[in-house]
Amino acid sequence: MSNYKPYADLKYKTRSYTDKEGKEKGIWLQVGTIFATPHLSSMFQVMEALPINFDGKLSIFKREDFEQLNDEPKDTSPTHELNKHTTDVVLKDIEEKPINLSEIPF
């Protein structure tokens, strides 16, 4: 487990308040940590605390210092092949009759 590094913090929102500018903010309690391998192929969590009145909902905040291994650099430019827009294709072999729901096997 030596290749696992802290990936994200698990936090619980204990209460809310309104700041001087009128924005609603939260008071967060860190209750655990998610650890991950550099390729993010395996993760586990460690719970360090359980808040009073816990409703089962936690928020995950990714750590900025987590260094993910990349096999190749990600290209997010608009000209990258995966970012080009595609057009929808309508299948021509669909019959133009109403769907009979009784034919569906479930």
N, C-alpha and C positions, 0 to 999 in steps of 0.2 A: 504493500500500500504506500510505498515511499514516493511513487510518482503522482499521487493525488495532491492537488493544491486547492486552497480555498477559492471557490468560484463565485459564490453569492452568499449574502446574508439573509436569513429568515427573520422577518420582523412582524410584530403584531401591533396594530394601531390601538393604543389604549384609550385615547380620547382625542377630540378635536378642539380647536380654538380659532378665533378670528384675530388676525394680526392688525397692526395699526392702519394698514392700507385696505382693510376689509376683506382680505383673502382668507379662506378657510385653510388651516394647516393642521397637521396631525402630530401627536406625540407618539413616537414609535419605540417599542421595546425589542431589542434584539434577543431572539429566543433560540437561535441556532445558526448553523453554517452548512452550506452545501459544498462538498468537495468534488472535484472532477479531475479526470485525466487530461493531459494537454490536448488530445484530439476530441474531447468531450464524448468519448464512446462509453464511458462508465462514470456514474455519479453515485454518491451516497450523502445522506444528511446526518447531522449530529444535533440532537436537541439538547440545549443547555438549560432551558427554563420552560416553565409552563405557566402562562399568566392566569391570574384569577379571572373568573367569568369568561374563560376561553371558549369561543364559538366555533373553533375548528378552522378558521380562515387565517392564512398567513400570507404575507406579501414577500416576494423574492426580489432582492436588489442585487444585481450583478456588480461584482467588484471591478473597479477600473484597472487594478493592478494584475488581473489574471491574464497570463500570456498563453494564448491559444496557438498551438502549432498548426501551421498551414502548409499543405503540400505544395501549393502554388498560390501566388498572390491573387486576391479577389479583384476582378475588374468590374467596377460598377458604372463605368462610363455608358452614356446613352447608346454608343455604337457597338457595345458588347453584344454578342450573338443572343444571349439569354434576355437581354433588355429590349430587344426589338419587338415592336408590336406585331401581333399576328392577326389574321382574320378568322372569323368563325366559319365553320363549314357545316352546312345543313345537309343531312343525309337525305338522299332522294328515294330510298327504298322503304320509307315509312308510309304505311297505308293511310289514306285520308278518311278513315272511319273512326267513330268514337271508341274509346278504350273500354273493354268489358272487364270490370274489376273482378268478376267471378272467375276469370281465367288465371288470376294470379295465385300461385300455390301457397301463399302464407296467410 
